[in-house]
Amino acid sequence: MNGWIGRCLRINLTEGRHNIEEIDPGLLEKFIGGRGLGARIFTDEVSPQVDPLSPENKLVFSSGPLVGTGAITGASCNVITKSALTGGLACAKMRGHFGAELKFAGFDLLIVEGKAEMPVIISIMDDKVKLTPALEYWGRTTVETEELFKNNLGDPWSARETYLVSIGPAGEKLLPLANLINDRFLPVGGAGIGAVMGSKNLKAIAVKGRHSLQVADGNRFMQVVTTLINKLNSAPLTQSMSQTGTAFLVGLCYQKGILPQNNFRRAPLPLRNIATDALNSAFALRSRGCFACPIACIKKADVKHSAYEGKGMAPTYLAIGSLGVNCGITDLTTIGMASMMCGEMGLDPVATGGTLATIMELVEKKVVTPEELKIDLRFGNGEAMVEALRLMATKKGYARRLGQGGLALAKEFGRPEVFMGVKGHSLSPFDPRAIQGMGLHFATCNYGPHHLFAYTFIDELLNVHQSLDPWEIGGKPLLVKEYQDTTAVMDSLGLCNWPLMGLKFNNYVPMVNSCLGTNYKADDLLFIGEKIWNLERMFNLKAGFDRTHDTLPERFIKEPVPDGPAEGQVSRIGEMLPEYYHLRGWNEQGEPRPETLQALNLEVGECQE
């Protein structure tokens, strides 16, 4: 097959066996691969009512057909499951090399089901699949797990070619904030997925392979890829990404009042210490790229501090926003420590930062005292935050209650309105009052309020393809729908979405067709993206979500931004939502109409009841 392998590896941990299955070509045609195929199989096999931490829940790892082929930025592997944090679908986006290596091992898909009696590691070395006892790994950080596994291979060259995804202590302890870490320190998003993996006694998955992949028209494929690389490398924003990673967004979001501070209550403090230039001053940055990516936006750094010493990712925009400014912390070294500690412990930085900001506001409002918490979690106290991260992941000491998540904490203290999140998941650090389209996306996203499922800031903030005022709502419902559908299909192809800052979606179409031997037009692919979005929506509706969950916390609707560039702005989600539903072909309750499902070739009962 061209691009695809056409095979799925299914591992049942309860029975300790595995099967290799052929993938129905009809599913590949309808859902392509990656996120789309993973969501289709998961929703077909798992009930929306399943307990996320039960053996009946499954983990689907799905690489897109362009992954590993040399297609530009073709490295994305998506992980689909039911989240232990939100109770809805969860999707993690693995970057790096794990997705390509899964293809080289001979599989597009890996489905993990059941629960092992004791901790195990799944090892996939080409067609050799085995479960390795993992008692000596249990309790270790993600970094320690990867180093120990590779040392135990006894062959430095084999270790170099082996890639892992693992959980840290947070996943082992079934914390709802737990996520997965791959390729040593890359967080994959999808809060709650780490707890699902921990509930199966699955510590890690290691892959290495030597299978080759085929493309339909090699000469044409190489021509297109070369053209796209040149185009991407000449784009100004791509160069910014190459220099400092996503941290270049900090200054831009600050200038528009988008970067939140102190749990989304104030515009940021002056950025003397956390602007892009400061990042270069604080860390000796080293670049690392994902498979087939010319941008290399991953920035590595070392931290040596009395409270922490280690190596990992330099702070990204997410880390600076969620673990830094929104917690009142502007010291880059402290933010770097917090970010690296999240990686080692297997904590999702967005959900964890939102939880800490929630408790800090509760302390500030004197709902709870530092003495009651036995930790001084006030805004700006970086030392206490680092201590809390260390303790919450292991459920040790007084900080263990923090691991349940921001919404559960706010409810525990009788102040649910203090939690700044949607569908139980904390917001990514974009104030929805200052960037209206992103606010609409946060309210309607199938996977919670995460910007990586609709890059509206490319046009609302960066003005790459069109110039839109972030504070206005005109055209935003259509913008949100288009970016949601675009992201869904790019995730399914296995492509990173960040290059949309330098390329148009249409630019990818010749690469897709020359790789797969298809004759897609851009609209054909976006149609598949819309189908995937509706499929995911149907699962969440059957899991208990409805129209009332498509909203934002009242703070964003009723309390204007108090100061800064966006002073006076509120979210106008109520004005945008009806048009968004109309564009989606949904009724007033946010449910896909039968004729919409029919037009998308989705059956009403496409996912389990």
KEBA-237888 format. One line per 10 residues: number of its first residue (from 1); for each residue z, x, y of C-alpha. Coordinates in Angstrom, 2 decimals, padded with zeros to 5 digits, m for minus. Example, Ala and Ser with C-alpha at 12.3 -4.5 7.8 and 13.67 -1.06 7.14 Angstrom:
<pts>
1> 007.80:012.30:m004.50 ~ 007.14:013.67:m001.06
</pts>
This chain:
<pts>
1> 000.00:000.00:000.00 ~ m000.56:001.12:003.59 ~ 002.75:001.71:005.42 ~ 004.75:m000.36:003.00 ~ 006.11:000.91:m000.32 ~ 006.34:m002.62:m001.68 ~ 009.57:m002.03:m003.57 ~ 013.15:m003.20:m003.13 ~ 016.22:m001.54:m004.64 ~ 018.95:m004.07:m005.48
11> 022.41:m002.72:m006.34 ~ 025.16:m004.93:m007.72 ~ 028.47:m003.14:m007.15 ~ 030.46:m005.59:m009.25 ~ 028.39:m004.90:m012.35 ~ 027.58:m001.29:m011.46 ~ 023.88:m001.72:m012.09 ~ 020.66:m001.63:m010.10 ~ 017.19:m003.13:m010.33 ~ 013.90:m002.19:m008.73
21> 011.91:m005.23:m007.61 ~ 008.43:m005.72:m006.25 ~ 008.37:m007.33:m002.80 ~ 006.33:m010.52:m002.48 ~ 003.23:m009.59:m000.40 ~ 003.41:m013.05:001.15 ~ 006.79:m012.19:002.69 ~ 005.38:m008.97:004.13 ~ 002.56:m010.93:005.72 ~ 004.93:m013.50:007.25
31> 007.83:m011.24:008.29 ~ 006.30:m007.71:008.25 ~ 009.40:m005.72:007.24 ~ 012.49:m004.26:008.92 ~ 014.56:m006.89:010.70 ~ 012.19:m009.76:009.96 ~ 011.98:m009.17:006.22 ~ 015.68:m008.34:006.04 ~ 016.63:m011.56:007.85 ~ 014.27:m013.62:005.68
41> 015.71:m012.30:002.43 ~ 019.32:m012.46:003.63 ~ 019.05:m016.06:004.86 ~ 017.33:m017.02:001.61 ~ 020.01:m015.50:m000.61 ~ 023.28:m015.94:001.31 ~ 024.92:m019.17:002.41 ~ 025.70:m019.51:006.15 ~ 029.19:m020.60:005.08 ~ 029.95:m017.42:003.12
51> 033.14:m015.51:003.90 ~ 031.84:m012.27:005.48 ~ 034.35:m010.18:003.53 ~ 033.74:m011.82:000.16 ~ 031.63:m010.27:m002.62 ~ 029.11:m013.09:m002.08 ~ 028.12:m011.62:001.28 ~ 025.32:m009.05:001.07 ~ 024.08:m006.05:003.02 ~ 020.32:m005.71:003.49
61> 019.00:m002.33:004.68 ~ 015.37:m002.74:005.71 ~ 012.94:m000.11:007.04 ~ 009.77:m001.27:008.79 ~ 006.28:m000.41:007.50 ~ 005.62:002.11:010.28 ~ 008.82:004.06:009.55 ~ 008.13:007.48:008.10 ~ 004.36:007.30:008.67 ~ 004.39:009.46:011.81
71> 003.90:006.42:014.06 ~ 005.43:007.21:017.41 ~ 009.18:006.34:017.37 ~ 008.78:004.81:013.90 ~ 012.34:005.47:012.70 ~ 014.24:002.19:012.83 ~ 016.06:000.76:009.82 ~ 017.85:m002.56:010.35 ~ 020.97:m003.71:008.52 ~ 021.42:m007.47:008.15
81> 024.58:m009.24:007.03 ~ 027.04:m011.91:008.15 ~ 029.39:m010.39:010.71 ~ 033.12:m010.09:010.16 ~ 033.55:m010.27:013.94 ~ 031.38:m013.21:015.01 ~ 030.83:m015.22:011.83 ~ 027.12:m015.24:012.60 ~ 024.25:m012.95:011.67 ~ 024.77:m009.28:012.43
91> 021.96:m006.77:012.84 ~ 022.50:m003.04:013.16 ~ 019.73:m000.74:014.30 ~ 019.86:002.62:012.60 ~ 018.06:005.41:014.40 ~ 017.69:008.99:013.27 ~ 016.23:009.80:009.85 ~ 017.95:007.47:007.37 ~ 015.23:004.79:007.53 ~ 012.40:007.26:006.95
101> 014.28:008.91:004.10 ~ 014.77:005.51:002.43 ~ 010.99:005.12:002.48 ~ 010.50:008.65:001.10 ~ 012.91:007.72:m001.70 ~ 010.50:004.94:m002.60 ~ 011.97:001.78:m001.07 ~ 011.37:m000.51:001.91 ~ 014.52:m002.46:001.19 ~ 017.99:m001.84:m000.17
111> 020.14:m004.87:m001.01 ~ 023.81:m004.29:m001.77 ~ 025.76:m007.15:m003.33 ~ 029.10:m007.70:m005.08 ~ 032.16:m005.47:m004.80 ~ 033.00:m002.22:m006.54 ~ 036.35:m002.06:m008.32 ~ 037.10:001.31:m006.72 ~ 035.59:003.11:m003.68 ~ 032.10:004.44:m004.35
121> 029.17:006.17:m002.68 ~ 025.63:005.07:m003.47 ~ 023.36:008.05:m004.02 ~ 019.58:007.48:m003.94 ~ 017.59:010.62:m004.70 ~ 014.01:009.49:m005.22 ~ 014.13:007.16:m008.21 ~ 017.55:008.39:m009.33 ~ 020.23:005.93:m008.29 ~ 023.90:006.39:m009.09
131> 027.32:005.28:m007.97 ~ 029.69:008.17:m007.28 ~ 033.48:007.65:m007.24 ~ 034.68:008.07:m003.66 ~ 038.45:008.23:m003.84 ~ 038.43:011.73:m002.34 ~ 036.41:010.38:000.61 ~ 038.52:007.28:001.29 ~ 040.57:007.68:004.46 ~ 038.28:010.31:005.92
141> 036.35:010.03:009.16 ~ 032.59:009.58:009.13 ~ 032.07:013.23:010.09 ~ 034.40:014.45:007.35 ~ 032.69:012.17:004.81 ~ 029.23:013.52:005.57 ~ 030.36:017.15:005.55 ~ 032.25:016.78:002.26 ~ 029.39:014.97:000.53 ~ 026.87:017.61:001.55
151> 029.20:020.43:000.55 ~ 029.64:018.81:m002.85 ~ 025.87:018.83:m003.37 ~ 026.18:022.60:m003.77 ~ 022.70:023.23:m002.38 ~ 022.39:023.84:001.38 ~ 018.69:022.97:001.42 ~ 019.23:019.70:m000.45 ~ 022.14:018.91:001.86 ~ 019.91:019.45:004.88
161> 017.39:016.92:003.55 ~ 019.99:014.27:002.65 ~ 020.93:011.57:005.14 ~ 024.00:009.34:005.07 ~ 025.27:006.11:006.54 ~ 029.01:005.67:006.20 ~ 032.09:003.84:007.37 ~ 035.22:005.36:008.87 ~ 038.86:004.32:008.51 ~ 038.12:001.20:010.61
171> 035.70:m000.13:008.01 ~ 038.05:000.70:005.16 ~ 040.79:m001.30:006.90 ~ 038.37:m004.24:007.37 ~ 038.68:m004.23:011.15 ~ 036.27:m006.73:012.75 ~ 035.36:m004.02:015.29 ~ 034.10:m001.66:012.58 ~ 030.47:m000.58:012.46 ~ 028.38:001.96:010.59
181> 027.60:005.56:011.52 ~ 024.46:007.31:010.28 ~ 023.12:010.86:010.50 ~ 026.64:012.20:011.19 ~ 027.41:010.60:014.56 ~ 024.88:007.89:015.47 ~ 026.48:004.46:015.99 ~ 024.22:001.67:014.82 ~ 025.74:m001.33:016.60 ~ 026.42:m004.54:014.78
191> 030.19:m004.83:015.11 ~ 031.73:m006.23:011.95 ~ 029.20:m004.68:009.57 ~ 031.54:m001.78:008.84 ~ 034.19:m004.22:007.62 ~ 031.62:m005.89:005.32 ~ 030.77:m002.50:003.81 ~ 034.48:m001.70:003.48 ~ 035.13:m005.02:001.74 ~ 032.71:m003.90:m000.96
201> 034.58:m000.60:m001.43 ~ 031.39:001.14:m000.35 ~ 032.19:004.30:001.62 ~ 028.67:005.63:002.16 ~ 025.02:005.58:001.12 ~ 023.10:008.85:000.78 ~ 019.30:009.04:000.54 ~ 016.74:011.76:m000.02 ~ 013.18:011.43:m001.20 ~ 009.82:013.10:m001.62
211> 007.44:010.15:m001.92 ~ 004.47:010.21:000.41 ~ 003.27:007.28:002.50 ~ m000.26:006.10:003.04 ~ m001.92:004.75:006.17 ~ m005.15:002.72:006.20 ~ m007.24:004.83:008.58 ~ m005.76:008.31:008.97 ~ m008.18:009.64:011.57 ~ m007.89:006.59:013.80
221> m004.13:006.53:013.32 ~ m003.75:010.13:014.47 ~ m005.97:009.55:017.50 ~ m003.92:006.56:018.59 ~ m000.58:008.29:018.01 ~ m001.69:011.33:020.02 ~ m002.82:009.10:022.89 ~ 000.49:007.25:022.90 ~ 002.50:010.48:022.85 ~ 000.60:011.79:025.88
231> 001.00:008.49:027.71 ~ 004.68:008.28:026.91 ~ 005.42:011.87:027.89 ~ 003.83:011.35:031.30 ~ 005.94:008.26:032.13 ~ 008.68:009.07:034.74 ~ 011.38:007.05:032.97 ~ 010.63:008.76:029.67 ~ 011.32:012.08:031.34 ~ 014.64:010.72:032.60
241> 015.51:009.68:029.04 ~ 014.60:013.15:027.78 ~ 016.93:014.79:030.30 ~ 020.12:012.72:030.01 ~ 019.49:009.95:027.50 ~ 020.37:006.41:028.54 ~ 023.00:007.73:030.96 ~ 020.30:007.78:033.63 ~ 020.86:003.99:033.90 ~ 024.37:004.49:035.29
251> 023.29:005.24:038.85 ~ 020.61:002.55:038.89 ~ 022.96:m000.16:037.61 ~ 025.61:000.97:040.08 ~ 023.22:000.58:043.00 ~ 022.51:m003.05:042.05 ~ 026.09:m004.00:041.25 ~ 025.30:m004.39:037.55 ~ 027.71:m001.75:036.22 ~ 031.03:m003.59:035.62
261> 034.50:m002.33:036.40 ~ 037.92:m003.42:035.18 ~ 036.79:m006.12:032.75 ~ 033.93:m007.38:034.95 ~ 036.12:m008.16:037.94 ~ 035.03:m005.65:040.56 ~ 032.04:m003.62:041.59 ~ 032.37:000.00:040.52 ~ 034.24:002.71:042.28 ~ 032.19:005.48:043.91
271> 030.39:007.43:041.21 ~ 031.43:010.88:042.28 ~ 032.44:011.82:038.77 ~ 030.13:009.93:036.42 ~ 026.65:010.05:037.93 ~ 023.82:011.63:035.98 ~ 024.30:015.03:037.59 ~ 027.94:014.95:036.61 ~ 026.96:014.52:032.95 ~ 025.12:017.83:033.02
281> 028.11:019.46:034.69 ~ 030.65:018.06:032.24 ~ 028.82:018.89:029.02 ~ 026.43:021.50:027.68 ~ 023.84:018.96:026.49 ~ 021.66:019.58:023.47 ~ 018.77:017.29:022.56 ~ 018.06:015.66:019.24 ~ 015.22:013.31:018.37 ~ 014.86:010.61:015.77
291> 012.07:010.82:013.19 ~ 008.65:010.99:014.91 ~ 010.09:010.59:018.42 ~ 008.83:012.85:021.23 ~ 011.51:011.70:023.70 ~ 014.64:013.11:022.02 ~ 017.02:010.94:024.05 ~ 020.03:011.66:021.82 ~ 022.25:014.15:023.62 ~ 024.78:016.14:021.67
301> 027.83:017.79:023.17 ~ 031.09:019.50:022.27 ~ 034.52:018.52:023.56 ~ 037.52:020.84:023.59 ~ 040.62:019.18:024.95 ~ 044.30:019.15:024.18 ~ 043.99:015.53:022.98 ~ 040.76:015.93:021.00 ~ 038.34:018.56:019.80 ~ 035.03:017.74:018.20
311> 031.26:017.38:018.33 ~ 029.15:014.29:018.74 ~ 027.05:012.31:021.15 ~ 027.44:012.89:024.85 ~ 028.35:009.65:026.64 ~ 025.50:007.13:026.79 ~ 025.17:004.29:029.28 ~ 026.99:002.04:026.80 ~ 029.88:004.47:026.43 ~ 030.19:005.12:030.17
321> 030.09:001.39:030.88 ~ 032.15:m000.02:028.00 ~ 034.69:002.75:027.32 ~ 034.66:004.12:030.86 ~ 034.13:002.17:034.05 ~ 034.92:m001.25:032.60 ~ 038.28:000.18:031.53 ~ 038.77:001.76:034.95 ~ 038.12:005.28:033.63 ~ 035.72:007.62:035.43
331> 036.54:010.97:033.84 ~ 033.53:011.96:031.77 ~ 035.49:014.20:029.41 ~ 037.82:011.32:028.57 ~ 034.87:008.96:028.07 ~ 033.21:011.57:025.84 ~ 036.38:011.87:023.74 ~ 036.61:008.09:023.40 ~ 032.96:007.81:022.40 ~ 033.18:010.55:019.79
341> 036.42:009.13:018.44 ~ 034.77:005.73:018.01 ~ 032.06:007.45:015.99 ~ 034.50:009.29:013.76 ~ 036.63:006.20:013.17 ~ 033.62:003.92:012.70 ~ 034.37:001.64:015.68 ~ 031.69:m000.18:017.64 ~ 031.92:001.21:021.22 ~ 030.89:m002.03:022.96
351> 033.23:m004.33:021.03 ~ 036.03:m001.77:021.17 ~ 035.65:m001.14:024.90 ~ 035.63:m004.89:025.53 ~ 038.81:m005.28:023.52 ~ 040.58:m002.55:025.49 ~ 039.42:m004.02:028.81 ~ 040.77:m007.41:027.70 ~ 044.23:m006.08:026.91 ~ 044.26:m004.03:030.14
361> 043.66:m007.17:032.17 ~ 046.39:m008.99:030.25 ~ 048.74:m006.14:031.17 ~ 047.65:m006.24:034.80 ~ 048.28:m010.00:034.94 ~ 051.71:m009.38:033.35 ~ 050.86:m011.62:030.39 ~ 052.08:m008.77:028.22 ~ 053.91:m005.62:029.22 ~ 053.29:m002.03:028.15
371> 056.80:m002.10:026.72 ~ 055.87:m005.02:024.45 ~ 052.67:m003.28:023.40 ~ 054.50:000.05:023.10 ~ 051.51:001.70:024.72 ~ 050.68:001.94:028.42 ~ 047.21:000.39:028.34 ~ 046.58:m000.03:032.05 ~ 043.20:000.24:033.72 ~ 042.41:003.90:034.27
381> 044.83:005.32:031.72 ~ 042.47:007.40:029.62 ~ 045.19:009.18:027.72 ~ 046.59:005.90:026.40 ~ 043.09:004.68:025.51 ~ 042.38:007.75:023.38 ~ 045.70:007.26:021.64 ~ 044.93:003.58:021.03 ~ 041.54:004.42:019.47 ~ 043.16:006.80:017.06
391> 045.77:004.27:015.96 ~ 043.83:001.01:015.90 ~ 041.27:002.29:013.40 ~ 043.95:003.16:010.89 ~ 046.11:000.08:011.49 ~ 048.99:002.44:012.16 ~ 051.63:002.05:014.81 ~ 051.72:m000.33:017.70 ~ 047.99:m000.30:018.46 ~ 046.94:m001.81:015.15
401> 046.87:m005.36:016.58 ~ 044.05:m004.26:018.92 ~ 041.63:m003.91:016.02 ~ 041.28:m007.66:015.61 ~ 038.98:m007.83:018.64 ~ 039.14:m009.00:022.24 ~ 038.80:m012.74:021.65 ~ 041.52:m012.85:018.98 ~ 043.83:m010.84:021.25 ~ 043.21:m013.05:024.27
411> 043.89:m016.16:022.17 ~ 047.05:m014.60:020.74 ~ 048.42:m014.33:024.28 ~ 047.19:m017.80:025.26 ~ 044.56:m016.52:027.71 ~ 041.15:m016.81:025.99 ~ 039.42:m016.89:029.38 ~ 040.26:m013.20:029.86 ~ 037.88:m012.22:027.03 ~ 034.46:m011.32:028.44
421> 032.20:m012.05:025.53 ~ 029.87:m014.54:023.86 ~ 030.15:m015.83:020.29 ~ 033.17:m013.58:019.76 ~ 031.41:m010.33:020.74 ~ 032.14:m008.40:023.92 ~ 029.36:m008.10:026.49 ~ 027.33:m004.93:026.83 ~ 028.13:m003.36:030.22 ~ 025.71:m005.38:032.37
431> 027.31:m007.86:034.77 ~ 025.30:m011.07:034.15 ~ 025.93:m012.23:037.72 ~ 023.92:m009.29:039.01 ~ 021.08:m009.41:036.46 ~ 020.29:m013.05:035.75 ~ 017.79:m012.65:032.93 ~ 020.12:m010.43:030.97 ~ 022.81:m013.06:031.43 ~ 020.55:m015.71:029.88
441> 019.79:m013.37:027.00 ~ 023.49:m012.66:026.46 ~ 024.15:m016.41:026.19 ~ 021.35:m017.07:023.69 ~ 021.10:m013.89:021.62 ~ 021.34:m014.46:017.87 ~ 023.42:m011.31:017.46 ~ 025.82:m011.62:020.37 ~ 025.55:m010.32:023.95 ~ 023.83:m007.00:023.29
451> 021.03:m005.76:025.52 ~ 019.21:m004.03:022.66 ~ 017.79:m007.37:021.48 ~ 015.93:m008.05:024.77 ~ 015.22:m005.27:027.24 ~ 014.92:m007.49:030.33 ~ 016.28:m004.66:032.50 ~ 012.91:m002.92:032.09 ~ 011.48:m005.43:034.55 ~ 014.61:m006.77:036.26
461> 016.00:m003.35:037.14 ~ 013.34:m000.70:036.49 ~ 010.27:m002.79:037.53 ~ 008.07:m001.12:034.90 ~ 005.63:m003.91:033.98 ~ 006.43:m006.37:036.77 ~ 008.76:m006.34:039.75 ~ 011.50:m008.94:039.45 ~ 014.62:m009.34:041.59 ~ 017.60:m009.08:039.23
471> 019.57:m011.58:041.33 ~ 016.89:m014.31:041.23 ~ 016.18:m016.68:038.33 ~ 012.49:m017.48:038.83 ~ 010.51:m016.57:035.70 ~ 013.59:m015.33:033.88 ~ 013.60:m017.88:030.99 ~ 010.06:m016.81:030.06 ~ 010.95:m013.14:030.52 ~ 013.91:m013.50:028.17
481> 011.90:m015.31:025.50 ~ 009.11:m012.71:025.64 ~ 011.49:m009.75:025.35 ~ 013.46:m011.42:022.55 ~ 010.27:m012.02:020.57 ~ 008.92:m008.54:021.36 ~ 012.13:m006.89:020.22 ~ 012.17:m008.93:017.02 ~ 008.69:m007.83:016.00 ~ 009.17:m004.18:017.03
491> 012.38:m004.06:015.00 ~ 010.39:m005.49:012.10 ~ 007.68:m002.86:012.42 ~ 010.38:m000.18:012.54 ~ 009.70:000.93:016.12 ~ 012.27:001.89:018.73 ~ 012.16:m000.37:021.79 ~ 013.08:002.19:024.44 ~ 009.45:003.45:024.83 ~ 008.65:000.06:026.40
501> 009.76:001.86:029.56 ~ 006.53:003.84:029.36 ~ 004.22:001.75:027.17 ~ 003.12:m001.88:027.08 ~ 003.47:m003.80:023.85 ~ m000.34:m004.09:023.69 ~ m000.56:m000.30:023.47 ~ 001.06:m000.38:020.02 ~ m001.43:m002.78:018.42 ~ m004.17:m000.20:017.52
511> m001.48:002.00:015.94 ~ m000.19:m000.91:013.87 ~ m003.65:m001.90:012.65 ~ m004.80:001.63:011.83 ~ m001.60:002.18:009.88 ~ m001.46:m001.12:007.98 ~ m005.16:m001.93:007.72 ~ m004.67:m005.21:009.54 ~ m006.45:m006.92:012.40 ~ m003.51:m008.12:014.41
521> m003.80:m009.01:018.04 ~ m000.75:m008.71:020.27 ~ m000.23:m012.48:020.23 ~ m000.30:m012.50:016.41 ~ 002.58:m010.03:016.32 ~ 004.55:m011.85:019.00 ~ 004.09:m015.06:017.00 ~ 005.84:m013.33:014.10 ~ 008.59:m012.23:016.48 ~ 009.10:m015.83:017.57
531> 009.23:m016.93:013.94 ~ 011.95:m014.37:013.22 ~ 013.99:m015.44:016.26 ~ 013.91:m019.06:015.11 ~ 014.79:m018.15:011.53 ~ 017.88:m016.30:012.75 ~ 018.76:m019.23:015.03 ~ 018.62:m021.67:012.14 ~ 021.04:m019.59:010.09 ~ 023.54:m019.42:012.94
541> 023.31:m023.16:013.56 ~ 024.15:m023.78:009.91 ~ 026.99:m021.24:010.21 ~ 028.63:m023.44:012.85 ~ 027.20:m022.31:016.19 ~ 025.72:m024.90:018.55 ~ 024.70:m025.58:022.15 ~ 028.24:m025.00:023.44 ~ 028.09:m021.35:022.36 ~ 024.99:m020.67:024.52
551> 026.99:m019.93:027.62 ~ 028.92:m017.22:029.43 ~ 032.62:m016.88:030.25 ~ 033.61:m019.00:033.25 ~ 034.28:m015.88:035.32 ~ 030.55:m015.27:035.58 ~ 029.73:m018.88:036.44 ~ 032.54:m019.72:038.88 ~ 033.77:m016.43:040.35 ~ 031.30:m014.62:042.64
561> 031.12:m010.84:042.46 ~ 033.91:m009.92:044.92 ~ 032.37:m006.85:046.50 ~ 029.68:m004.22:046.23 ~ 025.88:m004.59:046.28 ~ 025.90:m007.90:044.32 ~ 028.71:m009.44:046.37 ~ 028.62:m013.24:046.23 ~ 026.40:m013.50:043.14 ~ 027.26:m015.84:040.24
571> 025.39:m016.44:037.01 ~ 023.01:m019.40:037.16 ~ 022.89:m019.81:033.42 ~ 023.10:m023.62:033.72 ~ 019.84:m023.73:035.66 ~ 017.96:m021.39:033.32 ~ 019.05:m022.69:029.93 ~ 017.07:m026.01:029.88 ~ 013.81:m024.19:030.69 ~ 014.58:m021.59:028.04
581> 015.13:m024.32:025.43 ~ 011.86:m025.98:026.49 ~ 009.91:m022.73:026.18 ~ 011.43:m022.22:022.73 ~ 010.48:m025.71:021.60 ~ 014.12:m026.65:021.03 ~ 015.80:m029.96:021.82 ~ 018.64:m030.44:024.33 ~ 021.13:m029.35:021.68 ~ 019.41:m026.02:021.25
591> 017.99:m026.94:017.84 ~ 014.39:m026.06:016.92 ~ 012.34:m029.26:016.81 ~ 010.62:m030.05:013.48 ~ 007.21:m029.60:015.10 ~ 008.29:m026.17:016.37 ~ 009.27:m025.06:012.89 ~ 006.06:m026.45:011.50 ~ 003.98:m024.58:014.09 ~ 005.82:m021.37:013.17
601> 005.25:m021.99:009.45 ~ 009.00:m022.22:008.93 ~ 010.38:m024.88:006.68 ~ 013.30:m026.97:007.93 ~ 015.39:m025.73:005.01 ~ 014.15:m022.14:005.31 ~ 017.68:m020.81:004.97 ~ 020.40:m022.03:002.65 ~ 022.54:m024.98:003.58
</pts>
